[in-house]
Amino acid sequence: MAGLQAGAPTPQSITVHGQSRVLEVGFSNGATFRIPFELMRIYSPSAEVQGHGPGQEVLQTGKREVELVDLKPVGNYAVQPVFSDGHDTGIFSWNLLYELGANQAGLWAEYERRLAAAGVDRDAPMIDKGGSACSSH
């Protein structure tokens, strides 16, 4: 996974705001974004969320109150968050963090559309593969 494109903005500061549940990232081009933990969690680049190919995405619900319990650096190109629901397999490249920050309105709208299409709301418990409510993920 490439985390840096030639000339792409790189983080100059990363601050975890636990109380407001946002990750604030300041980039080299002057842009600063406050990315909600929930948005990061529902758009995690992990296979658990994205699946292994188009159409295999897993709609994430019940993540409004998710917290960031750790943020691990991954080389010089990414961070790996550990969320309070146990999810810890997504690696967020600098490019992905920039995209999440810059495109929040569109991403929230897409998430709302996917929720409506599935007939669930944002706070519904996750359903495991067997069809049962799942409290941990």
Residue pairs with C-beta under 8 A, 6 or more apart in sequence:
1 45
1 78
1 91
1 93
2 77
2 93
2 95
3 74
3 75
3 76
3 77
3 78
3 93
3 94
3 95
3 96
4 10
4 76
4 77
4 93
4 94
4 95
5 95
8 94
8 95
8 98
9 27
9 28
9 29
9 31
9 94
9 98
10 27
10 28
10 94
11 25
11 26
11 27
11 28
11 94
11 97
12 26
12 27
12 28
13 24
13 25
13 26
14 23
14 24
14 25
14 26
14 71
14 79
15 23
15 24
15 25
16 23
16 24
16 68
16 71
17 23
17 24
17 34
18 67
18 68
20 34
21 36
21 37
21 38
21 65
21 66
21 67
21 68
22 34
22 35
22 36
22 37
23 34
23 35
23 37
23 40
23 68
23 71
23 81
23 97
24 32
24 33
24 34
24 35
25 32
25 33
25 35
25 97
25 98
25 101
26 32
27 33
27 98
31 98
31 101
31 102
33 97
33 98
33 100
33 101
33 102
33 104
34 101
35 97
35 100
35 101
35 104
36 104
37 66
37 67
37 68
37 81
37 83
38 63
38 64
38 66
39 100
39 104
39 107
39 108
40 68
40 81
40 90
40 92
40 100
41 60
41 63
41 66
41 83
41 85
41 87
42 49
42 60
42 63
42 111
43 49
43 100
43 107
43 111
44 50
44 60
44 87
44 89
44 90
44 92
45 90
45 91
45 92
45 93
45 96
46 87
46 89
46 90
46 91
47 89
48 58
48 87
48 89
48 90
48 137
49 57
49 58
49 60
49 87
49 90
50 56
50 57
50 58
51 57
51 58
59 114
59 115
59 118
59 120
60 126
61 115
61 120
61 121
61 122
61 123
61 124
61 125
61 126
62 122
62 123
62 124
62 125
62 126
63 85
63 122
64 122
64 123
66 83
66 84
66 85
67 83
67 84
68 81
68 82
68 83
68 84
69 82
69 83
69 84
70 81
70 82
70 88
71 79
71 80
71 81
71 82
72 79
72 80
72 81
72 82
73 79
73 80
74 80
74 91
77 93
77 94
78 91
78 92
78 93
78 94
78 96
79 91
79 92
79 97
80 88
80 90
80 91
80 92
81 88
81 90
81 92
82 88
85 136
85 137
86 136
86 137
87 137
92 100
100 107
111 122
112 122
115 121
115 122
125 133
125 134
125 135
126 133
126 134
126 135
126 137
127 133
127 134
128 134
128 137
